[in-house]
Amino acid sequence: MTSLAARQVAIPGRLEPTNLDVRAGELVALVGPNGGGKTSLLRALARIEGAAGVVAIDGEDLDQAPIARRRRLLSFLPASRDVTWPIAARDVIALGLDRRDDCRIDELISLLELERMADRPVNRLSTGERARILLARAMVGNPQVLLLDEPLSNLDPYWVIHIIEVLENIARSGQSVLVAVHDLAQLSHFSRALLIADGKVQMDEAPASLTASERFEEVFRIRPANGGWTIKR
Ligand SMILES: Nc1ncnc2c1ncn2[C@@H]1O[C@H](COP(=O)(O)OP(=O)(O)OP(=O)(O)O)[C@@H](O)[C@H]1O
């Protein structure tokens, strides 16, 4: 069943009109060169910046949904880890909920091993620690669709693996997860990958066939070499 249905979503000059359907339980990667339009697509789907078009989740038009309902339908994790407020990390997680639910917040604190930092001011945590707190905020409301902009950046290898497992579990539970990533080695964990460049979805395929394509090499200006990648000259 389609969970997210986007029709003609666009941001002038940054994202061409785009249609996208994502099923419940899909874990979708967004890849593409810097400036290609990954963040713009995620922001357009999250209905930030007055993007054009229509986004419906389980048939409900996001633009018509009251704020509380929207939070049940979708959450968006920005790529920026900047948080300047000196508030406790657990209170930042609570911002993802309409009504405070300490049991649910504690669940996330335990899942993401945040116990030691939960009561510290979030602006005094390291970048990777803040990344986990902000991810917890995006997850805490259990929305039907999660839009995550580079959630794996700034994380050490343990946390990259752990959070990929968390995202796989979220998808398995029936939520839809769209994730902007840069590390091509992470693509194998996704069921589907969108290649985004020049403000347009250029390809929409299984990750293995995407990375094996000529279009992929052209767009990224790289080619396979020695089990990895090298610059295509
Ligand atoms: N606030 C903005 N106002 C105007 N143009 C913007 C704005 N933010 C981004 N852009 C432009 O929109 C285009 C797409 O940017 P976007 O941030 O969506 O790319 P991206 O694929 O997420 O890139 P990256 O991998 O570098 O994060 C780029 O040309 C960028 O310069």
The ligand as an ORCA input file, in Angstrom:
! r2SCAN-3c Opt
* xyz 0 1
  N      17.928     28.390      0.770
  C      18.284     28.303     -0.517
  N      18.009     29.299     -1.379
  C      18.343     29.207     -2.683
  N      18.968     28.130     -3.219
  C      19.264     27.129     -2.411
  C      18.940     27.142     -1.020
  N      19.352     25.985     -0.457
  C      19.924     25.284     -1.453
  N      19.872     25.959     -2.620
  C      20.351     25.502     -3.930
  O      19.482     24.465     -4.359
  C      20.219     23.444     -5.016
  C      19.948     22.103     -4.355
  O      20.459     22.143     -3.027
  P      20.180     20.999     -1.992
  O      20.563     21.510     -0.639
  O      18.811     20.499     -2.180
  O      21.210     19.888     -2.505
  P      21.705     18.552     -1.812
  O      21.601     17.479     -2.847
  O      20.989     18.321     -0.535
  O      23.223     18.908     -1.571
  P      24.313     18.425     -0.466
  O      24.727     17.032     -0.860
  O      25.408     19.400     -0.676
  O      23.684     18.505      0.887
  C      21.680     23.859     -4.969
  O      22.006     24.459     -6.210
  C      21.726     24.894     -3.865
  O      22.742     25.844     -4.095
*
